Amino acid sequence: MVGWYSGRMERTLVKHVLQRECAAESICVEAWVRTRRDARQFSFLEINDGTSQASLQVVVDVGVPGSEDLARMNTGAAVHVEGDLVESPGKQRWELRATRVQLIGAVADDYPLQKKRHSPEFLRTVAHLRPRTNLYGAIFRMRSRVAAAVHRFFLERDFIWVHTPIITASDCEGAGEMFRVTTLDPLAPNENYDKDFFGKPASLTVSGQLEGESFACALSRIYTFGPTFRAENSNTPRHAAEFWMIEPEVAFCDLAGDMQLAEDFLKYVASDVLNDSSGDLDFFCRFVDPDVRRRLEAVRDCPFARCSYTEAVELMEKSGQHFEYPPHWGMDMQTEHERFLTEKLFHAPVIVYDYPAEIKPFYMRRNPDGRTVTAMDVLVPGVGELMGGSQREERADVLLDNIRRAGMKEQEYAHYMDLRRFGTVPHAGFGVGFERLIMFVTGVQNIRDVLPFPRTPHNCES
């Protein structure tokens, strides 16, 4: 890598130093100090630049240029080190014998990450510093890795990435839990939207699906991957006000094709994570959840079971299992139901399909029975629901009836109806919350810990 800091040697990242096959002279590393241990004639610095789980040990002899500042090279300090990479007599393979050190950024006495371990609750109060810890460094490196895998999966299958709008005038889910976007005084009575910026009520999007369908009905295969927002006053470990969604849409596709695409997608991501050699997955297995690797292997290796909603409810009713929420037809499945199906009944990931129409959004295609729609949820062990999707309603008359029955304003969905009047085709798609996907592959149990800066009720800190 080229040096981007004028006046210094070319910098080598810690991950590249640790991956070397042979010793080297005159290496430059710039990083932050994790620990310092002093002896009479030398000091050990453990430094990390965030590029790997492992840190690099630096041996600094007394008298080395810059060593007079060693006492200030405390935990959190930024340092510049030049030296020779040699085999280490300790546990690590390599260590850097410093020929020059320099303190770049000292640390104030009230630096909050002095201890090696802190609770996630405490670290959420210093979100701007928590990426420096082992746990959060691993989480956000994994987040980046999975995002790259998502893009590769779709690009390898001729999908086109579409950037759908963040500001919207339509409510995709019909739930009304949206953040308002306005230039008007929010406290003023008798609002006149003609004077507002957009001339109509506008909100932050809850989904890019409706716009994605427009592009799928022109480009055949598209996907969105971007931020979405829900004004849901929920403080559960699985909900956040701002999160990212992955939403493919495919023209000339039915529910069966949608389920297969979802299964292929999840297997691809699981396989990519299992191929990670950085040590981050090993860290999660050791310190977060020892079953992470086993669950990922199950997703990668096991065929997904498929079960209709009606069959799933009947199986649970006959199982003799005690549920906090007794299963019955027409219910919205709870996590306990989803995990029972995957962990106790099928012992594999499960795709449940054909849900009751009353508990699903207006855009899902109605089945001939009149009671169910072509919806599907992908359930995985240890988590429950991870992905949800459906075949979309492509019949104009049925879709219009759905909109009216949902009490929605027809004029706000005129563009959506146009897709059904101008060359309509069967089409389908699904959505997966990116943060829930990261929770699954890391074993982390709280969504606040996989978001760089979580936005939840009464929390909007940097």
CORLINNOR-V298713 format. One record per residue. N is the residue number from 1. OMEGA is omega in degrees with one decimal (NA if undefined). D_CENTER is the distance of its C-alpha to the mean C-alpha in whole Angstrom. Layout:
# CORLINNOR-V298713
N	OMEGA	D_CENTER
N	OMEGA	D_CENTER
This chain:
# CORLINNOR-V298713
1	179.5	28
2	175.4	31
3	-177.7	32
4	-175.9	30
5	-172.7	32
6	176.5	36
7	-179.9	39
8	174.1	37
9	175.2	36
10	-176.1	34
11	173.6	31
12	179.0	29
13	-178.4	26
14	-178.7	25
15	179.7	23
16	175.3	26
17	-176.3	29
18	-179.4	28
19	-177.0	27
20	179.1	31
21	-178.2	34
22	179.4	37
23	-177.7	38
24	177.2	38
25	172.7	40
26	174.6	39
27	175.9	35
28	177.2	34
29	175.7	31
30	-171.9	29
31	178.0	27
32	-178.2	27
33	172.2	29
34	178.2	27
35	172.3	31
36	176.3	34
37	-174.8	37
38	168.8	41
39	-175.4	44
40	-173.5	47
41	-178.5	47
42	175.7	43
43	173.2	40
44	170.5	37
45	170.0	34
46	-174.2	30
47	-177.4	28
48	179.4	24
49	176.5	23
50	-177.2	19
51	-180.0	19
52	176.2	19
53	-178.2	19
54	176.6	23
55	179.2	25
56	176.6	29
57	178.9	32
58	176.2	35
59	-177.8	38
60	178.0	40
61	174.6	44
62	-179.9	46
63	175.2	48
64	178.4	45
65	-178.4	45
66	-176.9	42
67	177.5	42
68	178.0	44
69	-176.8	41
70	-177.7	40
71	179.7	40
72	179.3	38
73	-177.7	35
74	177.7	33
75	179.6	30
76	-179.2	27
77	176.9	30
78	-176.1	29
79	171.9	32
80	-177.0	33
81	170.8	35
82	-179.5	37
83	-178.5	38
84	179.0	39
85	-177.5	37
86	176.1	39
87	-176.2	38
88	175.1	37
89	-179.0	40
90	-176.0	37
91	-178.8	34
92	-177.8	32
93	-174.2	33
94	166.8	34
95	-178.3	35
96	176.0	36
97	-171.5	39
98	169.9	39
99	176.7	42
100	174.1	41
101	177.8	38
102	174.6	37
103	179.1	36
104	-178.7	34
105	179.3	32
106	-177.2	34
107	177.1	32
108	-176.4	33
109	-176.4	35
110	175.8	32
111	-168.8	29
112	-176.3	27
113	-178.8	25
114	-180.0	29
115	180.0	28
116	-177.0	26
117	175.9	24
118	179.3	23
119	175.2	21
120	179.9	18
121	178.5	20
122	-175.7	22
123	175.3	19
124	178.2	17
125	176.5	21
126	-174.7	20
127	-179.6	17
128	-179.5	19
129	-171.3	20
130	175.4	17
131	179.7	16
132	179.8	19
133	-179.5	19
134	-176.2	18
135	-173.4	15
136	172.0	13
137	178.8	14
138	-179.1	13
139	-173.0	10
140	167.9	9
141	178.5	11
142	177.8	9
143	178.9	6
144	-179.3	9
145	-178.3	10
146	177.5	8
147	178.2	8
148	179.0	11
149	178.1	12
150	-179.2	10
151	179.5	13
152	-178.8	16
153	-175.7	16
154	-179.9	16
155	177.8	19
156	-179.2	21
157	173.7	21
158	172.1	23
159	177.4	20
160	-179.4	20
161	-179.0	17
162	176.9	18
163	-179.4	18
164	-172.0	18
165	174.3	20
166	176.8	18
167	-174.7	21
168	176.0	23
169	-179.0	26
170	178.9	25
171	-174.8	23
172	-174.8	21
173	179.9	21
174	-176.7	24
175	177.6	23
176	-177.5	24
177	-174.0	21
178	175.8	21
179	-177.7	21
180	174.8	24
181	-175.9	25
182	170.7	29
183	178.5	31
184	174.4	34
185	-175.5	35
186	-179.1	32
187	-177.2	35
188	178.0	38
189	174.1	40
190	-177.4	40
191	176.1	38
192	-174.8	39
193	176.1	36
194	-180.0	38
195	179.7	38
196	-173.4	34
197	-177.1	32
198	-179.7	31
199	179.4	34
200	176.0	32
201	179.5	30
202	-175.9	26
203	170.1	23
204	-172.0	19
205	171.1	18
206	-178.3	16
207	174.0	15
208	-171.9	16
209	-173.8	18
210	176.9	22
211	177.7	22
212	178.1	20
213	178.9	23
214	-178.6	25
215	177.4	24
216	179.9	24
217	173.0	27
218	-174.1	28
219	174.8	26
220	-177.2	26
221	179.7	22
222	170.4	19
223	173.2	16
224	177.3	14
225	-175.7	11
226	-176.2	11
227	173.8	11
228	-169.4	12
229	176.3	14
230	177.7	16
231	-179.5	19
232	-176.2	19
233	-176.6	21
234	179.4	19
235	179.2	18
236	178.5	17
237	-175.8	14
238	-174.9	12
239	174.1	12
240	-178.6	12
241	177.8	14
242	-178.6	11
243	-178.4	8
244	-179.4	7
245	172.2	8
246	-173.9	9
247	172.5	13
248	172.9	16
249	-173.9	19
250	174.6	22
251	-178.2	26
252	-176.5	29
253	177.7	26
254	-176.4	27
255	-180.0	25
256	177.7	26
257	178.4	24
258	179.2	21
259	179.8	21
260	177.7	22
261	179.4	19
262	178.6	16
263	179.2	18
264	-179.6	18
265	-175.8	14
266	176.7	13
267	-179.6	16
268	-179.5	15
269	179.9	12
270	179.9	13
271	179.6	16
272	179.8	15
273	179.9	13
274	178.0	17
275	-179.1	18
276	-179.9	17
277	-175.2	20
278	-175.4	19
279	-178.5	19
280	178.8	16
281	176.2	15
282	178.4	19
283	179.6	18
284	179.4	16
285	-176.2	18
286	-169.6	21
287	-175.8	20
288	-176.1	17
289	-177.1	17
290	-178.0	20
291	-175.6	19
292	-177.0	16
293	-179.5	18
294	179.8	20
295	178.0	17
296	178.0	16
297	177.9	19
298	177.8	20
299	-178.6	17
300	-167.8	19
301	-173.9	22
302	168.7	23
303	179.6	24
304	173.8	22
305	176.2	24
306	-173.6	25
307	177.2	27
308	177.8	28
309	-178.6	27
310	178.2	31
311	-179.2	31
312	179.4	28
313	179.2	30
314	179.8	33
315	179.0	32
316	179.6	31
317	-177.5	34
318	-171.4	36
319	-173.9	34
320	179.5	36
321	175.0	32
322	176.9	32
323	174.3	30
324	175.4	29
325	-177.0	29
326	-178.3	31
327	174.1	30
328	-178.6	32
329	-179.2	32
330	180.0	30
331	168.3	28
332	-173.3	24
333	175.2	23
334	179.8	22
335	-179.6	19
336	177.8	22
337	-177.7	24
338	-178.7	20
339	175.8	20
340	-179.1	24
341	-175.9	24
342	-170.5	22
343	-174.8	23
344	-172.9	27
345	-176.0	28
346	-178.3	26
347	-178.2	25
348	170.5	22
349	-175.5	19
350	170.5	21
351	177.2	21
352	-174.5	23
353	179.4	24
354	-179.9	27
355	174.7	26
356	-177.1	29
357	-173.9	29
358	-177.2	29
359	-178.5	26
360	-177.0	24
361	-172.5	24
362	-170.9	27
363	-177.2	25
364	-173.9	25
365	178.7	28
366	175.8	31
367	179.8	32
368	-178.5	36
369	178.8	37
370	-176.8	36
371	-173.2	34
372	176.5	30
373	-177.0	28
374	177.4	26
375	175.8	23
376	173.3	21
377	176.0	18
378	-178.3	16
379	-179.2	17
380	179.1	16
381	176.4	18
382	-175.6	16
383	-170.2	14
384	-177.7	16
385	177.5	15
386	-177.3	11
387	176.9	12
388	-179.9	15
389	-178.9	18
390	161.1	21
391	-177.1	24
392	179.7	25
393	-177.1	29
394	-178.5	31
395	-172.7	34
396	-176.0	35
397	180.0	37
398	179.6	35
399	178.9	32
400	176.8	34
401	177.9	36
402	-179.9	32
403	-179.3	32
404	-179.4	35
405	178.6	34
406	179.1	31
407	-178.7	33
408	-177.3	31
409	-175.0	33
410	-175.2	34
411	-179.5	35
412	-178.7	31
413	-179.3	30
414	179.7	33
415	179.9	31
416	176.8	29
417	179.8	32
418	179.7	33
419	179.8	31
420	-179.8	33
421	-174.4	36
422	175.3	36
423	-177.2	35
424	177.4	33
425	169.8	31
426	177.7	29
427	-173.0	26
428	178.1	22
429	176.7	19
430	176.6	16
431	174.4	12
432	174.9	9
433	-174.9	7
434	-179.4	3
435	176.4	3
436	175.7	6
437	178.3	5
438	175.9	4
439	-179.0	7
440	-174.1	9
441	178.9	9
442	-175.3	10
443	178.1	12
444	-170.9	11
445	-176.4	13
446	-177.5	12
447	179.3	9
448	-175.7	11
449	176.6	10
450	173.2	7
451	179.8	7
452	177.0	10
453	-172.0	13
454	175.6	12
455	-179.5	14
456	-179.6	16
457	178.9	19
458	178.4	22
459	177.8	19
460	-175.1	19
461	176.5	19
462	NA	19
